[in-house]
Each structure stands twice: as C-alpha cells, then as structure tokens.
C-alpha cells in the first residue's frame, strides 16, 4: 500500500479581492512539478467566493468539470443555454467536450464555498452536456454521486471514474473498496477530522492511495468527505 498525505497548508493559493482559492494540484499561476495530477484527476480547487462576485464567461474543452456546493450558492450560465443557481447540498457536472463557455457567480450577499474538480475524459470531442443533482442527505454512508457507468444512474462521467460523498458522525467508520484494482483513490476532507492508521487528517487535507483495494478511516470529529476513484494511467 502506498499512501501520500497532502496537508491543507501545503496547497497552492490564489488570492484576490473577492476570491480565495486553494489548489490541491498545479493550477493557474501556482505550479508544483510534484503536484500536477493524480491519474485522471487534474484539478481540485477549494474556492471561497465573496457575495456578488465570480468568474466571468470563459471557455473549456475536453474536460469533465464537477462542482460541489459546500456553502452558499453559485449561479451558472453557459453557451448551451443553461442558467442554473445551485446551492448547498447540490452538485453539477459539465462535460466540456468540443467546447463550451460558462460563467459562475455568487448570487448571495455572503461568501460561498465550492469544490471544483477537473477530470480528464477518456473520449475527446464529444458534444457538451450539463447535469445537476441533489446530494443524498442520509448520514454515515458514502453515496455514489458520479460514475463512468450509466447503469449507476448518477451523474455520468466521460471517464472510468467514481465520485462518492458523505457526512459522518463521530466514531463512525468510513470504508471504501475500489471498483478497479488499476485505479487509485484520492480522499479529500471537506470538513471535520478523520483518522487513517496513525495519521489525523483535517479539513482541507487529502490522501492519495495506490496499490490497495480498500480504505478504512475512523471519524474523530463530525466530518464530510469526498472520495475520488480514478484510473492512474
């Protein structure tokens, strides 16, 4: 088993008058040759956007872009004619494919927090598409919310990847079994504190697990976690 822990304070930072973004991987002006990706996972940004501010219209192509709203809300507009405001407890997925323009603004007066992931697709130049869903509310369960398998009936990813999300009470166990032995797992602590072996992981910390079929953690403080299983090659 190979485990790498990446601490919250080790993440890259972009800071402006309205944005505080923490980068688990190289992004924008932040570059670390040792932190460019984890398999097909290229970006995990943890963004705080002040009320009434946001990202203007900009373009993407050939990327699976998944956004989890942790607090507040974001209004999304795109060149596919979708205009949606998604709020805390919701997740959206956009397949950029041949190319799409979109903007993201915080429509509220208070600060919003969201996580945005970019996953490299396994097929290029598909037609762009958009989906959104409510996150399951049942606690102490890792819920599958996005998958490369249409039969799973969750947000569809153009990649053999799986995203799971859950909130857990103190003392509960978080257990995850990989669906493919050639994959790796990236676990991100959204809120709270968990324990893996002798290591405590806190909000903003992440771990990368390879060469192992299962991951087992114990919740040391009420926590929310995001588990990302992706191909490593």
ZIHU-V257284 format. One record per residue. SS is DSSP state (helix for helix, strand for strand, loop for the rest). NEAR is the number of other C-alpha atoms within 8 Angstrom. Layout:
ss,near
SS,NEAR
SS,NEAR
This chain:
ss,near
loop,6
strand,8
strand,8
strand,7
strand,8
strand,10
loop,10
helix,10
helix,4
helix,6
loop,11
strand,11
strand,9
strand,11
strand,8
loop,6
loop,4
loop,9
strand,12
strand,11
strand,11
strand,11
strand,15
loop,11
loop,15
loop,14
strand,8
loop,5
loop,5
strand,10
loop,11
loop,8
loop,6
loop,4
loop,9
loop,10
loop,10
strand,9
loop,10
loop,12
strand,12
strand,13
strand,14
strand,12
strand,12
strand,11
strand,12
strand,11
strand,13
loop,13
loop,11
loop,9
loop,10
strand,12
strand,8
strand,8
strand,9
strand,8
strand,8
strand,9
loop,10
loop,14
loop,12
strand,15
strand,12
strand,11
strand,11
strand,11
strand,17
strand,10
strand,10
loop,13
strand,14
strand,13
strand,13
strand,13
strand,11
strand,12
loop,8
loop,7
loop,6
loop,9
strand,8
strand,7
strand,8
strand,12
strand,10
loop,9
loop,9
strand,12
strand,13
strand,12
strand,12
strand,11
strand,14
loop,15
loop,14
loop,11
loop,11
strand,13
strand,10
strand,12
strand,13
strand,12
strand,12
loop,16
loop,10
loop,10
loop,7
loop,7
loop,12
strand,16
strand,13
strand,12
strand,12
strand,13
strand,13
strand,12
strand,12
loop,11
loop,12
loop,7
loop,7
loop,8
loop,9
loop,8
loop,8
loop,12
strand,9
strand,9
strand,8
strand,9
strand,8
strand,7
loop,9
loop,5
loop,4
loop,5
loop,8
loop,11
loop,9
loop,10
strand,8
strand,10
strand,11
strand,12
strand,16
loop,11
loop,9
helix,8
helix,4
helix,6
loop,7
loop,9
strand,11
strand,10
loop,13
loop,10
loop,11
loop,11
loop,12
strand,12
strand,12
strand,12
strand,13
strand,12
strand,12
strand,13
loop,11
loop,9
loop,8
loop,9
strand,9
strand,13
strand,8
strand,8
strand,7
loop,11
loop,5
loop,5
loop,9
loop,6
strand,12
strand,15
strand,12
strand,12
strand,11
strand,11
strand,17
strand,10
strand,11
strand,12
strand,14
strand,14
strand,12
strand,10
loop,5
loop,5
strand,6
strand,8
strand,12
strand,11
loop,10
loop,10
loop,12
strand,13
strand,11
strand,13
strand,12
strand,10
loop,8
loop,9
loop,7
strand,8
strand,9
strand,9
strand,11
strand,11
strand,16
strand,10
strand,10
strand,12
strand,15
strand,12
strand,12
strand,12
strand,11
strand,11
strand,12
strand,13
strand,11
loop,9
loop,4
